[in-house]
Structure formats: structure tokens, C-alpha cells
Amino acid sequence: MNCPTSWNTRYAASVMNTFGPPALVLTEGQGTRVRDISGKEYLDLLGGIAVNTLGYAHPVLVEAITTQVQTLGHVSNFFATPPQIQLAEKLLDIIEPGGASEDSRVFFANSGTEANEAALKIVKAHARRFSPVKTKILALNNAFHGRTCGALSLTWKDAYRAPFAPLIPGVEFIPANDLAALEEAMNEDVAGVFIEPIQGEAGVLPLDTSYLQAVREFTSSYDALMVVDEVQTGVGRSGEWMSHHPCGVLPDIVTVAKGLGGGIPIGACIALGAVAKVLGPGMHGTTFGGNPIAAAAALAVLQVIESEGLLAKVKQNSQKWRSELARVEGVREVRGRGYLIGVECEAPIAAGIVAAGRDAGFILNATGPSTLRLAPPLILSQEEARSFTQALPSLISAAQEAQQ
Ligand SMILES: Cc1ncc(COP(=O)(O)O)c(C=O)c1O
């Protein structure tokens, strides 16, 4: 048992039961590896679910956070700080390759769901500029945009939604990559369309380039806003700064979080062009948004991605890794880009593989009965990736045996 009973008992007696019992109690990490309370080491192929961009205790990240907390830990949003401004400028540079429009602006939040709440508020406030007011928002089947009630309204899974009904009205779900369904759903009433370029929580399901381009064309022609949720897929995860970049579309709003702070909570809603003026003073806010420690951490993450050439490395390693994974017996399909990879197994044994992986020293994740999701730190080497591929046949056998 990797999670000692006493810790399990204390967890159950003190932490609200929203996640079920923890698989492990983790105590320390270094690079791509993490240790549990018994001292056992694991290669982390989940990275805090696409969060630990630079792995654990990266010296540049540690230095940035330490220096910032020693200098200025927090100020209210009545004041600005250099890291907050520098990060906003850097994000604008990254989001619009070739230079941001001078109207574009960033709203800082603390998580992915909050970044999407800000985007939703922009969409709703923008909708009120039309007469009649636009009342419909489109999201995709299998979408995951977060758990706060606004973002939850855009999230597909009924099990997440049902206990909190009624949610925000006017949200309509349409099948992903279905151009006819998109065309049918679009009209003057549509205020915005929310999409994830690769649906991560749904099992790493990428959208077609032509679909992203069609969403841009339809939203533009109906004065609706295109919101691209890059919370899981952004900040280098796909081997690009943003996973929608290769599609050549310019959304109205991009949201990021997860990997941005490399483990320090931060989210951002980036409005591109004139739509950035929709929210004015008093219309939105959050105490911690743009906190200098979080902003300094994010700046360090972006700097290391650049200085270590991680985008190119991730892209190159991923191609090799995916083709090697696809050759493993018992693997039906490998999806995704960069270091966000979905491994579809031939049998519904993903949970068994996760458990066998833990025994063998790998942190893994299943998003469905037969789907594994890999979202390791971007610093994962080709050799480390291969060590998992080589172990996978035995993990599959162990999972099959456990099921019999
Ligand atoms: C695409 C996407 N959007 C939003 C969220 C919500 O982010 P958070 O858990 O930081 O609120 C997630 C989390 O998994 C996500 O994958």
C-alpha cells in the first residue's frame, strides 16, 4: 500500500471528499521525478495534470519565486507591480505571433476555470451591445472548461453539471469537428463559441484545423466571439506556444492557466483586439489575480521554455514517442501533440495500467476506461519517455491479469 493508512485516515477526516481517496501521499520532487512518503520514486508522466511545465524544483523557477517573495509578495489590485506588467506584455507577444494588436489586453486570474469565467463575462457583456441581445453560447460535446458555475455551464459532462442545475441558460452543445452541425447552430443569436483545440479531459481529442478555421469564419460573420481555451494545451504543451497557432486563426479570446505558473496558481484571459475594452473598471476582479509571486513564476517558466529550446525539443521527442507508443501491442491509437498524448488501449484496462504503473514507478492518468493521458513536464527527455514505452507491455499484461 503506497498511501499509509494513517495518512489516508487523516485525509478522509480532514479534506472534503471531492476527489475520492488519494492514490499516494507525495512529499518531494526533483526534475521529472517525485517521491512518496515511503521514499519510493516515480517518473511523473502526468506533471500535476499538465501543470509542472519545468518539472519539480527547477532552479530558475525556485530562484524567481524566492527572490520575488523576498522582495514583494502581494499587493492589492489598487497597485501594479513590474512582474505583472512584464508578464502581460510577454503573454501578448506570445499569443499573437508577429505582434499583438495595440488594443489587446490580459486579465489575470488564479486558475483555468477563472480564466474562462472572465472570458464568459466578456462574451456576455459583448452580447448586450446587440439588439436584440445575443443569448446563445456554443460549446462542444465532451468539452471541459472548469467547475465554477459559469465555466461548468460550458462543460459537457452531465455528472459534473446535474447536481448544480440550473446553470447559465443559453448554452448549446454541438459535436466537435462537425462542420454541418456548426453551420446549423450558428445564427445572429450566438454570442460566442468556446473550444479547446485539443480536448484534454475528454481523452486528448484534437480538433481539425479546418474546424478551427470554420469556427473563426462563422463567428466573424455573425459578430460572435471565438474563445479558445488553451488552459491545458497552451504554454508549450503541444510543442507550440499555443496549440491553435498552426491553424493560423486569430481568436478573440484565449485562456491559459495550468502550465503557465509551473506549479504556482495563475490563469489569464487574453482578449485580442477591440474586445479587450468590453470589461471596464468594476466589471470584474479578483484579489490574487496578477499576484507578483505568481507572475514572477510564470515569467520564469516562459523564459526557461525559450532558453532551453523546449518547444522544439518537445515537438521532436513527441513525434518519436508517439510512433513508438503506437507500436506497442495492446495500443489501438495514439493521439495528441507535443507532451499531451492520449493512448487508446484495445481493452478497458486503463485504470489497471495506472495502478500497475504506480507499482512500477510511473505516475500515469486515465481519462476513460481505455484511455491513458500523458502530460509530463516539458523537460522530460527522450530516454525517460522511452523507459515508459518499454515498460508499457508489462503494465498492460499486469492490468489484464488483474482484471481476470
Ligand atoms: C481545457 C480546460 N479548461 C479549464 C480547466 C479548468 O482549470 P482549473 O482546474 O485550473 O480551474 C481545465 C482543467 O482541467 C481544462 O483542462
The ligand as an SDF file (V2000), in Angstrom:
LIG
                    3D

 16 16  0  0  0  0  0  0  0  0999 V2000
   -9.3310   22.9070  -21.0640 C   0  0  0  0  0  0  0  0  0  0  0  0
   -9.5150   23.2200  -19.6160 C   0  0  0  0  0  0  0  0  0  0  0  0
  -10.1640   24.3390  -19.2690 N   0  0  0  0  0  0  0  0  0  0  0  0
  -10.3560   24.6690  -17.9850 C   0  0  0  0  0  0  0  0  0  0  0  0
   -9.9080   23.8510  -16.9690 C   0  0  0  0  0  0  0  0  0  0  0  0
  -10.1290   24.2430  -15.5380 C   0  0  0  0  0  0  0  0  0  0  0  0
   -8.9210   24.6240  -14.9790 O   0  0  0  0  0  0  0  0  0  0  0  0
   -8.7500   24.6780  -13.3920 P   0  0  0  0  0  0  0  0  0  0  0  0
   -8.8090   23.2740  -12.9060 O   0  0  0  0  0  0  0  0  0  0  0  0
   -7.4130   25.3220  -13.1880 O   0  0  0  0  0  0  0  0  0  0  0  0
   -9.8620   25.5110  -12.8640 O   0  0  0  0  0  0  0  0  0  0  0  0
   -9.2280   22.6640  -17.2860 C   0  0  0  0  0  0  0  0  0  0  0  0
   -8.7740   21.7650  -16.2100 C   0  0  0  0  0  0  0  0  0  0  0  0
   -8.5020   20.6140  -16.4190 O   0  0  0  0  0  0  0  0  0  0  0  0
   -9.0310   22.3410  -18.6360 C   0  0  0  0  0  0  0  0  0  0  0  0
   -8.4060   21.2260  -18.9930 O   0  0  0  0  0  0  0  0  0  0  0  0
  1  2  1  0
  2  3  1  0
  2 15  2  0
  3  4  2  0
  4  5  1  0
  5  6  1  0
  5 12  2  0
  6  7  1  0
  7  8  1  0
  8  9  2  0
  8 10  1  0
  8 11  1  0
 12 13  1  0
 12 15  1  0
 13 14  2  0
 15 16  1  0
M  END
$$$$
